[in-house]
Amino acid sequence: MVTTRATAEDSPDRTDRSDRSAVRTLLRLWPYVRPVRVRLFTAACVAVVASCLSLVIPLVLKWMVDGPVADRDPAGVWLGALYLLLLGVAEALLFGLRRWLVARPLAGVEAGMRADLYRHLQRLPVAFHDRWASGQLLSRGTTDLMLLRMFLAFPLTFLLVNAVTILVGVIIMLLQDWTLGLVILIPAVPVMVTCVIFEKRYATVARRAQDQVGDLTTVVEESVLGIRIIKGFGRHRSQARAFRELSRTLRGTELRKARLLAAIWGVIVTLPEVAIGAALVLGAIQVADGQLSAGTLVAFLSTALALRWPVDSIGFLLAMSQEAATATERYFEVMDAEQEQPTAAGTTAPAATTTATATATATATATATATGPTGLKDKGLRFHDVSFRYPDAPIDSPPVLTRIDLHIRPGESMALVGATGSGKTTLTALVPRLHEVTSGHITLDGKDIAELPRDTLRELVAVAFEEPTLFSASVAENVLMGASDGAGEPELERALAVAQADFAHALPHGTGTQVGEQGLSLSGGQRQRLALARAVVGRPRFLVLDDPLSALDVHTEAAVEAALRDVLAETTALIVAHRPSTVLLADRVALLSGGRIAAAGTHHELLRTNAEYAHLMAGTEEADR
């Protein structure tokens, strides 16, 4: 069992970030913050006022020491105590107001970013989701957004608040005594150098840790979804070992972050403390010599001590800011991915009819395509010289599909047959534009699908995949997902009847029964029948079925086929088939071999004239027996 589809080292978002600017990265949050900027700015101003109030306390202490205390005036001391109490209460109330101002708007910012991310993920092409591990995407929508909300609520405000507080405090200390103020300022240069070095190193480690959280999330998610495989093959020990290894790696990275944070805190805390101690000794000498009043020294030292938290918090705030910058970067890596365009760029008009100068096989196919009832030449579903190569495939690799020319007339059903790996599923994915054709084009009733809005196209085309996916919802909700918003009980019952999914009525709550995540509470055949019901419930004009009956037993398959014939009579269908019984549902058959249409005709014609087709059908008949 594969543990992860991508790791922190080889995930598709790995780029060189050596020149990344944290400030420039965080500025990308402005469109989300702009609607609540007034409340955030007000909260920052309130916090600045509250923090500056704490710097008034040393001035009150100076007045008390040099005044009432020196004069032995008890009334003055009590008055000073009242001032201190009022200042403390005002500071507490202002900080409480700041928190109230930011709580609701920032919760809204986080919710809005999460909604935008989810909406964007739904609009990204299938190729994007094929490349990205689901855990990496999940961690961006949960952990990363939580970090951003915390940054906007605390570090963003207090980086400004603490900077203003330090500046005002330094000015107050210089005004008290400039010589002692210069002593306090001596550690400023080494502290700033340490912060610059710390910021660069911590950014790299923070990014690595957040990517590893995504890897760990992927392992947990895959282990939960694949629990039957893990238990069935007795792989719980190996999975636990893989999880422990990733956990150990993440633990090492987090410890690296802790060591960096401890190092900067050691510098930021130690140097100012030494400076305060030196100022205390020098100030005491000046007081003893009569050059400085005791109240001034008390005020100076109180101001210096009041600045301890703003200075000590620099490392903590820088760390949170770097983690927020990394989270922002990871968020916009997904948001910057190009969405599916409503119509494909650079589309061309339908190609001319294939001429008789092509190979014999292509000629036969083109002839079958061009002929037919008058007026139906461009109707139905047509593939015009279609080729396809996956976007992330090497440039020199051969295309999966090459020069596909195929015409399915209105009301006709075409079975698509081929060996494993011949490109059948890929071909069916091109019709609803889950992938874009590399060259050529596909038309529905003469209209190029690349020129149709995707919503319109997917209203015309319904799809049932070989691997049925059900959602954590009721049976009815899963089936009616394939119908228009106004569909109800009659459409549901008809679709269940066509798919022979009457078992749904026997479930504990009937069609209201929750099927559970991925529908794993149902058997494979039951899931496949519900997926088929979802495909036919909306009476689509075009139907694409990718081996829709592979998980059914012979008797159920026969019943589904009988009911499906009525549906196929009302639609134009392309059906990937492996069993002869499924092939017989179709009016005609196309053989896909080596990425090309090797032959087309009825089932009996191809059995007589094409050895590869006869071999495939003989093999499936043997397998069925």
Secondary structure in CASP SS format (residue, H / E / C, confidence):
PFRMAT SS
TARGET T0000
AUTHOR 0000-0000-0000
METHOD secondary structure of the structure
MODEL  1
M C 1.00
V C 1.00
T C 1.00
T C 1.00
R C 1.00
A C 1.00
T C 1.00
A C 1.00
E C 1.00
D C 1.00
S C 1.00
P C 1.00
D C 1.00
R C 1.00
T C 1.00
D C 1.00
R C 1.00
S C 1.00
D C 1.00
R C 1.00
S C 1.00
A H 1.00
V H 1.00
R H 1.00
T H 1.00
L H 1.00
L H 1.00
R H 1.00
L H 1.00
W H 1.00
P H 1.00
Y H 1.00
V H 1.00
R H 1.00
P H 1.00
V H 1.00
R H 1.00
V H 1.00
R H 1.00
L H 1.00
F H 1.00
T H 1.00
A H 1.00
A H 1.00
C H 1.00
V H 1.00
A H 1.00
V H 1.00
V H 1.00
A H 1.00
S H 1.00
C H 1.00
L H 1.00
S H 1.00
L H 1.00
V H 1.00
I H 1.00
P H 1.00
L H 1.00
V H 1.00
L H 1.00
K H 1.00
W H 1.00
M H 1.00
V H 1.00
D H 1.00
G H 1.00
P H 1.00
V H 1.00
A C 1.00
D C 1.00
R C 1.00
D C 1.00
P H 1.00
A H 1.00
G H 1.00
V H 1.00
W H 1.00
L H 1.00
G H 1.00
A H 1.00
L H 1.00
Y H 1.00
L H 1.00
L H 1.00
L H 1.00
L H 1.00
G H 1.00
V H 1.00
A H 1.00
E H 1.00
A H 1.00
L H 1.00
L H 1.00
F H 1.00
G H 1.00
L H 1.00
R H 1.00
R H 1.00
W H 1.00
L H 1.00
V H 1.00
A H 1.00
R H 1.00
P H 1.00
L H 1.00
A H 1.00
G H 1.00
V H 1.00
E H 1.00
A H 1.00
G H 1.00
M H 1.00
R H 1.00
A H 1.00
D H 1.00
L H 1.00
Y H 1.00
R H 1.00
H H 1.00
L H 1.00
Q H 1.00
R H 1.00
L C 1.00
P C 1.00
V H 1.00
A H 1.00
F H 1.00
H H 1.00
D H 1.00
R H 1.00
W C 1.00
A C 1.00
S H 1.00
G H 1.00
Q H 1.00
L H 1.00
L H 1.00
S H 1.00
R H 1.00
G H 1.00
T C 1.00
T H 1.00
D H 1.00
L H 1.00
M H 1.00
L H 1.00
L H 1.00
R H 1.00
M H 1.00
F H 1.00
L H 1.00
A H 1.00
F C 1.00
P H 1.00
L H 1.00
T H 1.00
F H 1.00
L H 1.00
L H 1.00
V H 1.00
N H 1.00
A H 1.00
V H 1.00
T H 1.00
I H 1.00
L H 1.00
V H 1.00
G H 1.00
V H 1.00
I H 1.00
I H 1.00
M H 1.00
L H 1.00
L H 1.00
Q H 1.00
D C 1.00
W H 1.00
T H 1.00
L H 1.00
G H 1.00
L H 1.00
V H 1.00
I H 1.00
L H 1.00
I C 1.00
P C 1.00
A H 1.00
V H 1.00
P H 1.00
V H 1.00
M H 1.00
V H 1.00
T H 1.00
C H 1.00
V H 1.00
I H 1.00
F H 1.00
E H 1.00
K H 1.00
R H 1.00
Y H 1.00
A H 1.00
T H 1.00
V H 1.00
A H 1.00
R H 1.00
R H 1.00
A H 1.00
Q H 1.00
D H 1.00
Q H 1.00
V H 1.00
G H 1.00
D H 1.00
L H 1.00
T H 1.00
T H 1.00
V H 1.00
V H 1.00
E H 1.00
E H 1.00
S H 1.00
V H 1.00
L H 1.00
G C 1.00
I H 1.00
R H 1.00
I H 1.00
I H 1.00
K H 1.00
G H 1.00
F C 1.00
G C 1.00
R C 1.00
H H 1.00
R H 1.00
S H 1.00
Q H 1.00
A H 1.00
R H 1.00
A H 1.00
F H 1.00
R H 1.00
E H 1.00
L H 1.00
S H 1.00
R H 1.00
T H 1.00
L H 1.00
R H 1.00
G H 1.00
T H 1.00
E H 1.00
L H 1.00
R H 1.00
K H 1.00
A H 1.00
R H 1.00
L H 1.00
L H 1.00
A H 1.00
A H 1.00
I H 1.00
W H 1.00
G H 1.00
V H 1.00
I H 1.00
V H 1.00
T H 1.00
L H 1.00
P H 1.00
E H 1.00
V H 1.00
A H 1.00
I H 1.00
G H 1.00
A H 1.00
A H 1.00
L H 1.00
V H 1.00
L H 1.00
G H 1.00
A H 1.00
I H 1.00
Q H 1.00
V H 1.00
A H 1.00
D C 1.00
G C 1.00
Q C 1.00
L C 1.00
S C 1.00
A H 1.00
G H 1.00
T H 1.00
L H 1.00
V H 1.00
A H 1.00
F H 1.00
L H 1.00
S H 1.00
T H 1.00
A H 1.00
L H 1.00
A H 1.00
L C 1.00
R H 1.00
W H 1.00
P H 1.00
V H 1.00
D H 1.00
S H 1.00
I H 1.00
G H 1.00
F H 1.00
L H 1.00
L H 1.00
A H 1.00
M H 1.00
S H 1.00
Q H 1.00
E H 1.00
A H 1.00
A H 1.00
T H 1.00
A H 1.00
T H 1.00
E H 1.00
R H 1.00
Y H 1.00
F H 1.00
E H 1.00
V H 1.00
M H 1.00
D C 1.00
A C 1.00
E C 1.00
Q C 1.00
E C 1.00
Q C 1.00
P C 1.00
T C 1.00
A C 1.00
A C 1.00
G C 1.00
T C 1.00
T C 1.00
A C 1.00
P C 1.00
A C 1.00
A C 1.00
T C 1.00
T C 1.00
T C 1.00
A C 1.00
T C 1.00
A C 1.00
T C 1.00
A H 1.00
T H 1.00
A H 1.00
T H 1.00
A H 1.00
T H 1.00
A H 1.00
T H 1.00
A H 1.00
T H 1.00
A H 1.00
T C 1.00
G C 1.00
P C 1.00
T C 1.00
G C 1.00
L C 1.00
K C 1.00
D C 1.00
K C 1.00
G C 1.00
L E 1.00
R E 1.00
F E 1.00
H E 1.00
D E 1.00
V E 1.00
S E 1.00
F E 1.00
R C 1.00
Y C 1.00
P C 1.00
D C 1.00
A C 1.00
P C 1.00
I C 1.00
D C 1.00
S C 1.00
P C 1.00
P C 1.00
V C 1.00
L E 1.00
T E 1.00
R E 1.00
I E 1.00
D E 1.00
L E 1.00
H E 1.00
I E 1.00
R C 1.00
P C 1.00
G C 1.00
E C 1.00
S E 1.00
M E 1.00
A E 1.00
L E 1.00
V E 1.00
G E 1.00
A C 1.00
T C 1.00
G C 1.00
S C 1.00
G C 1.00
K H 1.00
T H 1.00
T H 1.00
L H 1.00
T H 1.00
A H 1.00
L H 1.00
V C 1.00
P C 1.00
R C 1.00
L C 1.00
H C 1.00
E C 1.00
V C 1.00
T C 1.00
S E 1.00
G E 1.00
H E 1.00
I E 1.00
T E 1.00
L E 1.00
D C 1.00
G C 1.00
K E 1.00
D E 1.00
I H 1.00
A H 1.00
E H 1.00
L C 1.00
P C 1.00
R H 1.00
D H 1.00
T H 1.00
L H 1.00
R H 1.00
E H 1.00
L H 1.00
V E 1.00
A E 1.00
V E 1.00
A E 1.00
F C 1.00
E C 1.00
E C 1.00
P C 1.00
T C 1.00
L C 1.00
F C 1.00
S C 1.00
A C 1.00
S E 1.00
V H 1.00
A H 1.00
E H 1.00
N H 1.00
V H 1.00
L H 1.00
M C 1.00
G C 1.00
A C 1.00
S C 1.00
D C 1.00
G C 1.00
A C 1.00
G C 1.00
E H 1.00
P H 1.00
E H 1.00
L H 1.00
E H 1.00
R H 1.00
A H 1.00
L H 1.00
A H 1.00
V H 1.00
A C 1.00
Q C 1.00
A C 1.00
D H 1.00
F H 1.00
A H 1.00
H H 1.00
A H 1.00
L C 1.00
P C 1.00
H C 1.00
G H 1.00
T H 1.00
G H 1.00
T C 1.00
Q E 1.00
V C 1.00
G C 1.00
E H 1.00
Q H 1.00
G H 1.00
L C 1.00
S C 1.00
L C 1.00
S C 1.00
G H 1.00
G H 1.00
Q H 1.00
R H 1.00
Q H 1.00
R H 1.00
L H 1.00
A H 1.00
L H 1.00
A H 1.00
R H 1.00
A H 1.00
V H 1.00
V C 1.00
G C 1.00
R C 1.00
P C 1.00
R C 1.00
F E 1.00
L E 1.00
V E 1.00
L E 1.00
D E 1.00
D C 1.00
P C 1.00
L C 1.00
S C 1.00
A C 1.00
L C 1.00
D C 1.00
V H 1.00
H H 1.00
T H 1.00
E H 1.00
A H 1.00
A H 1.00
V H 1.00
E H 1.00
A H 1.00
A H 1.00
L H 1.00
R H 1.00
D H 1.00
V H 1.00
L H 1.00
A C 1.00
E C 1.00
T C 1.00
T E 1.00
A E 1.00
L E 1.00
I E 1.00
V E 1.00
A C 1.00
H C 1.00
R C 1.00
P H 1.00
S H 1.00
T H 1.00
V H 1.00
L C 1.00
L C 1.00
A C 1.00
D C 1.00
R E 1.00
V E 1.00
A E 1.00
L E 1.00
L E 1.00
S E 1.00
G C 1.00
G C 1.00
R E 1.00
I E 1.00
A E 1.00
A E 1.00
A E 1.00
G E 1.00
T C 1.00
H H 1.00
H H 1.00
E H 1.00
L H 1.00
L H 1.00
R H 1.00
T H 1.00
N C 1.00
A H 1.00
E H 1.00
Y H 1.00
A H 1.00
H H 1.00
L H 1.00
M H 1.00
A H 1.00
G H 1.00
T H 1.00
E H 1.00
E H 1.00
A H 1.00
D H 1.00
R C 1.00
END
